């Protein structure tokens, strides 16, 4: 796998919820632990939000709090390190937690949006920070409302049934240019992101579960992403030390 990484002139990481579980953010589909095993996904559709935004916040508060409190783990830091070494061109992520940026990664494309802010939903389009939204909730306002027009505030995340975030078009361009895609902590069950790897010739997959792209991949590692990231950096360091001696 390290050979592929060193030989590639344009590598893109494609990450999913599995890269952030070691930061205390649950994934969505793990049996007994995934977010969807505890919360009905209907509340996280755009239809569900329109019908009852209070329920969206009520059921999502735990996840939102986890996201706001989370810090990058070894896998996030490893991808930032690979970028600094010139071995990784960009990160395409399905995650909304912003941990890649906190870890120091540049050129991060958030195809499902993010939790940094919120906008007035179908009202005046006034924007606020996610901290302002949290303050309104802690004050007892459920759902939190726009102070300018009184409409519900919606976090800048892509709900089921919504169009993809603007970053998605940039992500397509990145993947088309890539010689290698590293799929890390992503189950590849959610369209249209799960179609992106079809554009690349070389795939490396690090994920606890099997994915729809395993058969096409040059390397598949079914295991923890943080441990895999540690081993990759160690091997790169070993090779660098060997070449310098």
Order of alpha helices (4+ residues) and beta strands (2+ residues): alpha-beta-alpha-alpha-alpha-beta-alpha-beta-beta-beta-alpha-beta-alpha-beta-beta-beta-alpha
